């Protein structure tokens, strides 16, 4: 449930941040109170409205096609048309596709600082434990990575979570415009407005 810590269990993940002392209470240390010390990513919202060409993975579908990758090629009512890598064309609902992010960047790792700046391929986000599954070049298996240790590229579709001073935005879908390392915030497009938001408060669903 939403009460689970985003820190996960055990200390084997090389991508864990050094500090594990954060509280689950809303932060009062930051003047703006923009986010939570432990973000609850189990938010609900509307369809992600992926654009044609978005790489995705099929999830929660019956049969051998579950887990297969492809690209969005169109819409039919409330369903996506996906061209799989084996050239099959399928139609699935929005809850049966997971966006794949090919050009994310590792950032702010404390225990493995030598990996900062490397490109990582994100294939899944677990809203329960608040972590991505990501593959580095040459890695055999996925690593678990928190949103605050990821910089998503422009045009990535994201969902907002954990905002305190603007809770009405939680669950909304937005598009990454850019990222400022100086501010440690994304510029995102939400409807007709552009907002700035910490990287821990969005995830690529």
Secondary structure as the mmCIF struct_conf table of DSSP 4:
data_model
#
loop_
_struct_conf.conf_type_id
_struct_conf.id
_struct_conf.beg_label_comp_id
_struct_conf.beg_label_asym_id
_struct_conf.beg_label_seq_id
_struct_conf.end_label_comp_id
_struct_conf.end_label_asym_id
_struct_conf.end_label_seq_id
TURN_TY1_P TURN_TY1_P1 UNK A 2 UNK A 3
BEND BEND1 UNK A 4 UNK A 4
TURN_TY1_P TURN_TY1_P2 UNK A 6 UNK A 7
BEND BEND2 UNK A 9 UNK A 11
TURN_TY1_P TURN_TY1_P3 UNK A 14 UNK A 15
BEND BEND3 UNK A 18 UNK A 18
BEND BEND4 UNK A 24 UNK A 25
STRN STRN1 UNK A 26 UNK A 26
HELX_LH_PP_P HELX_LH_PP_P1 UNK A 27 UNK A 27
BEND BEND5 UNK A 29 UNK A 30
TURN_TY1_P TURN_TY1_P4 UNK A 31 UNK A 32
BEND BEND6 UNK A 35 UNK A 35
STRN STRN2 UNK A 36 UNK A 36
BEND BEND7 UNK A 37 UNK A 38
BEND BEND8 UNK A 46 UNK A 46
HELX_LH_PP_P HELX_LH_PP_P2 UNK A 50 UNK A 51
TURN_TY1_P TURN_TY1_P5 UNK A 52 UNK A 53
STRN STRN3 UNK A 55 UNK A 58
BEND BEND9 UNK A 60 UNK A 60
BEND BEND10 UNK A 62 UNK A 63
TURN_TY1_P TURN_TY1_P6 UNK A 64 UNK A 67
STRN STRN4 UNK A 69 UNK A 76
TURN_TY1_P TURN_TY1_P7 UNK A 77 UNK A 78
STRN STRN5 UNK A 79 UNK A 84
TURN_TY1_P TURN_TY1_P8 UNK A 85 UNK A 86
BEND BEND11 UNK A 87 UNK A 87
STRN STRN6 UNK A 89 UNK A 93
HELX_RH_3T_P HELX_RH_3T_P1 UNK A 94 UNK A 96
STRN STRN7 UNK A 97 UNK A 99
STRN STRN8 UNK A 101 UNK A 106
BEND BEND12 UNK A 110 UNK A 110
TURN_TY1_P TURN_TY1_P9 UNK A 111 UNK A 112
HELX_RH_3T_P HELX_RH_3T_P2 UNK A 113 UNK A 115
TURN_TY1_P TURN_TY1_P10 UNK A 116 UNK A 117
STRN STRN9 UNK A 119 UNK A 126
TURN_TY1_P TURN_TY1_P11 UNK A 127 UNK A 130
STRN STRN10 UNK A 131 UNK A 136
TURN_TY1_P TURN_TY1_P12 UNK A 137 UNK A 138
BEND BEND13 UNK A 140 UNK A 141
STRN STRN11 UNK A 143 UNK A 146
HELX_RH_3T_P HELX_RH_3T_P3 UNK A 147 UNK A 149
STRN STRN12 UNK A 150 UNK A 151
HELX_LH_PP_P HELX_LH_PP_P3 UNK A 152 UNK A 153
TURN_TY1_P TURN_TY1_P13 UNK A 154 UNK A 155
STRN STRN13 UNK A 157 UNK A 160
BEND BEND14 UNK A 164 UNK A 164
TURN_TY1_P TURN_TY1_P14 UNK A 165 UNK A 166
HELX_RH_3T_P HELX_RH_3T_P4 UNK A 167 UNK A 169
TURN_TY1_P TURN_TY1_P15 UNK A 170 UNK A 171
STRN STRN14 UNK A 173 UNK A 180
TURN_TY1_P TURN_TY1_P16 UNK A 181 UNK A 184
STRN STRN15 UNK A 185 UNK A 190
TURN_TY1_P TURN_TY1_P17 UNK A 191 UNK A 192
STRN STRN16 UNK A 193 UNK A 198
HELX_RH_3T_P HELX_RH_3T_P5 UNK A 199 UNK A 201
STRN STRN17 UNK A 202 UNK A 203
#
